[in-house]
Amino acid sequence: MTDTLTALGTSVRAMLPDLVEFRRDLHAHPELSRQETRTTDLVARRLEAAGVRVRRFAGTGLAADLGAEQAAYRVALRADMDALPVQEQTGLPFSSTVDGVAHACGHDVHVTALLGAVLALKEQEQALLERGTGVRAIFQAAEEVIPGGAHEAIAEGVMEGVDAVFAVHCDPSLDVGQVGLREGPITAACDHIKVQLTGRGGHTSRPQLTEDLTYALAKVVTDVPAALSRRLDPRAGAALVWGRVQAGTASNVIPSEGECSGTLRMLDAEAWLTVGPLLDEIVQGVVRPYGVEARLERIKGVPPVVNQADAIDALRFACLGAGLQIAPTGQSLGGEDYSWYLSHAPGAMARLGTRTPGGRTYDLHQGDVVIDEDSIGCGARLLASVVVAHTVKNEAGAHG
């Protein structure tokens, strides 16, 4: 195992300049969810040129296979490809050339790291064949929207015959060379919530003749999150936060309709499965005194990512083999549709340090985020190494 891990690291380091250029190309040409045509083409061409078996999805995205076709053990590695509707503000020479669209979450790094891992593994394919190991790389569209592209990739059959699945996610709170690992839940459930109100509008001089929808909407915005926090077990870690509130167009007119929308995030998967009726009950109770009609729309997004113990052990071994430092990390309220893959096979997501040591800590989903490009090689080495580490660990378990 040691020789293979060393060879993988050597391969990744040799190709790092090319990987950096590839990432910069992706960064300069970001594509929104389900529009990742160019990204898909670039990845597919690079893999096909290396002799990797590629299968494109019906929309955007692809799967790539190497190693044993009739695998005794198959490891999947996943990266997401889409950018965000955010204006880039970094001023980098390779800044986004698309107005209002930017890779502000590091998906360009995820794609490039996985590409590097696959190319390095291809160079060690004989070792994979000797162990009967198959590798499947999943380049997934549309992680940033609800419902996410994981459903479409899974419907394409990417999890068939997969025994374990791994992924990384950029973390600008960790230095380059560090990998955040956590057994158990590492992200939160996330849903889209919208409350629409309708009622009798009128003139602001006669609110008693209306159902004062704007006032009722303000109560929804403030009282529903407060009531939810008192009706749920605090350990559920629920956070209902509004991102958009809209009602009316004139200051002296009470409107007849309005809405607010936001996200509901929860740390506990069991509470997430049962919160819907309670949330509707709270909304109806809040608006009832004002006589307006309320309609709650909840689009279920993703459950928490729950990292499996054996998969975390494999990532620990992979970090050692790849020369990476393990760092503790907590559970965040961020959502990740990688969680859907874990309903088909055990696995884990690691946090990939992207901060320049001693440098600024950026926040993802912001237009000014800058990622230290040394993280590309770190991610590629980690993803390549975990294939070997998990295969060896699985073999050891099989032999008692």
N, C-alpha and C positions, 0 to 999 in steps of 0.2 A: 504493500500500500504506500509506503513512504516514497519509493521510487516514482510511482505514478503521480503522487501529489507534487513532488519536486518538479517533474516534467510538466505538469499542468501550469505550475507557477512560472516556469521558464517560458512556456509558450505565450502566456498572457503578457508577460513583461515585454517580450519581443514584439508583440503586435500592438502594444499600447499606443504608440503614435498614430497608427491607423485608426484605432478605436476612438481616440480623441477627435480626429478629423471627422469620423462618421457621426459622432455625437453632435459636433458643431453643425454639421449639415442638417441633422434632425432639428436641432434647436433653432436654426434660422428659418426652417420651413415647418412650423407646427401645424397640426391638423386637429380639428375638434372631433368629438366623439362620433364614431361611425362615418367619419370622413377621411380616415387614415389611409387613403389609397397610395399616396406616394411613399409613406413610411413602409407599408406592406411590400410594395415593389422593391424598395431598396434592400430590405432585410431578405426577401426571397431570393433576389439576384445574388447577394453575397453568399448565402448559404448554398444555393445551387452550384455556384462556381467552385465551392469547396467539396462538392460531392455529397452534400447532405440531402436526404429525402425530404421534400417540402410538399405540403398540401395546403392550398389556400382555402379560406372559408368562403361561404356564399356572399358575404358582404366584405368587410375588411378584416384583417387578421389572418393568421396562418399557424399551422403546427409543423414542426420539423422533427424528424426521427433519425436516430443513429444508434449504432450498437446492434445488439441482437434483435432481429425482427420477431422471432418467436422467443421472447425474453422469459427467462426464469424469474426475473425481477426487473421491474420498470420504474424509473424515477422520472417524474415530471418537474419541469422548471417553468415558472410563469413570469411574464413581464407584461405590463400595460403600456399602451402606445399613445393615448390621446392627450391633447393639450387642453388648456383652459381658456375661457373667454376673458382674458386679462391682458391689459396693455403692458408690454415689457418696458421697464424703466432702468435697466442695468447699464446701458451704454456700452455693452461689450461689442467687439468687432463682429461677432457672429450673432448679434441680437435678432430677434424675430423680424422677418420681412413681411409678416402678415399683420395688418392693423387689427388691434384688439384681440389677438390670439398669442399665447405664449406658453412655453413649457415651464410653468411656475410651480410644478409639483415634482419635477425630476423624472418624469416618465421617459424622457430622452435618455437619461442615465440608465434606467431600468432596462430599456430595449438594448442599449449598447453593451451593458454588462452581460446580458443573456447571450447576445450575439458572440461576444468574446468567449464566454464559457463554452458555447457549442463548438466554436472553431477550435478551441484548445482540446476539447474532448474528442473531436474528430481526429486530431493528430494522435490520440491515444486509443483509437477505436479498437485496435487489436486486443488491448487489455480488457476492454469492455466485452468483446466477443468471447474471450477466454473465460470470463466469469458468467457469461450468459445474461449480461446486463443490457437493458434497453434504456435509452434516454429520449424523452419527448419534451421539446421546447414549445411553449405556448405563448405566442405573441398576440395578446388579446386587445380588442377594441373597447372603447367606451366604458372605462372604469369610473369616470367622473360624473356619470349621470345615473338616474334611477328610472327604471331598472338598468343595471349595468350589463356590460358585454360578456360577463362570465357565463350567464345563462346561454347565450348564443354559442359560445365556444364549447360549452359542455354538450349542447345539443348537436354539435358537429362530431361528437364522439371522442373528444380529447382525453377524457378520463377512463376510457375503456382499457382495461388491462393495466392500469396504473396502481402501483403499490404504495407510493409516497409522493407528495408534491411539496415543492419549496418555492419561496419567493423572497425578494428583498424590497425594502422601501426606504427611500432617502430620508435621513434624519439630520437636519442642520443643527441639532443640539449636541451631536456627537462629533468628535474630531475624526478626520480621515484616518483610516486604519483601525477604528473602533467599530465593533458590531454589537448592537443591543440585542440581548436575548432574554426572553421571558417565557417560562412554562405557564400554560393556562391562557386566559384571555389577554390579548394585547391590544385589541381595538374594541370599539363599541358597536352596538346596533344603531342603525341610522335610517329614519323614515322621512319622507316629505309630508308635511302637514299643511292643509289649507282649510280655513274656515270662511265660508261665504255667508253673508247676512243679507236679508231682504226685508223691507218694511215700508210703511207709509211715510214718504218724505214730505217736505213742506218748507215754509219760510222760517228762518231762525228766530223771528219775532213771536212765533206761535208754536213753540216746541210741544206744548200740551196737546196740540192737534196732530202731532206726528208720533212716530215710534222712535224718534231720535236715534237713528241707526249709528251715527258717528260716535255718540256717547257709549252705546252698547258695544261697538267695536273696540273702543278704548278699554272697556272692562274686560273683554275677551283677551286683549293683549296683555293686560296686567294680572288679571285674576286667575286665568286658566293655568298658567305655569305655577302660580302660588298654590292653588288648590291641588294640582297634581302632585306637588312635592309633599303635601300632607296626607294624601290618600295612598301613596306608594310607600313601600318599605324604603327607607333612606339608602339601604345597601344596594338598591336597584340602580342607583346613580343616574337618575333621569334628569335630562336637561332639555326643556322645550324653549327654543330661542327663535324669535321672529326675525326674518330678514326683509320682509316687504309688508307694508300696510298701505291700503289705498281705499279712499272713499271720497266721493264728491269732486266738484270742479270749481265751485264758487264759495266764497266765505259766508254768504248770507242765505245759502240753500242747504237744508238738511237732505242728504241724498237718500234714494230708495234702495241702494245696494252698495256693498263694500266688501272687502275681504282682507285677510291677513294670511301670510304663508311663511313657513319656516321649517326648521328641522327638529325632530324629536330624537334624541340620542340616549341610549341606555347601556349601562355596563353589564346588566344581567340579562342573559338570553331568555330565561324562563319568564321574567316579568315582561319582556318585549313581546312574547307570544300572546300574552293575555291583556295587554294594556288598552286595546282598541275600544271595547265597550265602556271602560271606565272613562276614557278621554271624552267620548261622545256624551256620556252622562254629565260630566263637568261642564262642557260647553253649553249644553241645553240648560243646565241649572243657572249658569251665569247670565244668559240672555233672557231668561223667562220673565223677569220683572219689567222688561222694556217692551215686550210684545212683538219683538222681531222674530223672523224665522231664521234658523241657523242650520247650515249643512256642513258637516265635517267630512273632508276627504283625506284619507290617509293612504299614501302609496308606500307599501312596505319596501324598504330598501335592502338592507343587508343585516344578517346577524353578526355578532362579534366574531372576530378571528380568534380561535382557541387553539393555541399551540400544543401539540401532543408531546409528551415527555420524551419518547424515543427519538422523535424528530429533532428536538432541542439538543439531545445528547449528540446526535449526528452533526448538528451545526457547531457544537463545541469542538468536536474532533476536527471538523473542517477548518475552523478558525485557527486551530493550532497548526494544521498542515499548511495553511495558506499564510501563516505569519501575521495573523490579525489578532487584535486585542479584544477580549470579551468585556463588555460593559453592561452593568445592570440597567434595566429600563422598565418603566411602569406601563400600566394600561392607559391608553388615551381614549378620548371621546370621538376620535376620528372614525369614519366608516370605511370599509374596504370590501369590495365584492370578491376578493380572493377567498373570503370565508365560504363561498358556495362550493369551491373545489374541495374543501375539507368535509363536506357532506358526502363525498364520494371516495376519499382516501385520506389517511392520516398525513399530517405534515406540519409545517411551521413557516412563519414569516419572520425574517430577521430585519432589524433596523440598521441601515448602512450609513455610517458616519460620513458627512459631506462638508463639515466645517474645517476650514484651514486652521491648524493649531495656533492659538493666540489671536485668531481673527474674529470677525463679527458673527454673531448668531442670527441667522436670518429666519424668517417665518415663511413656511410654504404657502402657496396660493396667493402670494404677493408679487407684484410686478418687478420688485427689485431683488428677488432672491438670486444669489450667486452660489454655485456649487463648485467646490474644489474638484478639479477633473481627475486627480489621483484616485478619487473614489470609484472611477470606472474600473480600473484594474483591480481594486479591492473587491468590488462586487463580482467581477468575472471570476476571480480566483475562488471566492467563496462558493459561488454557484457550481463551478466545475468540481470543486473539492468535495462538496456535500454529496454529490453522486457517488463518489468512491467511498466516502466515509459511511454513508447509509447502507450501501451494498455490503461492505465488509461487516458492519454491525448486524445486518440482517442474516448474513451467512453464519456469524458467530452464534446468534440466537438459535438458528435452525439446527446447529450441531451441539446444542446443549450448553 
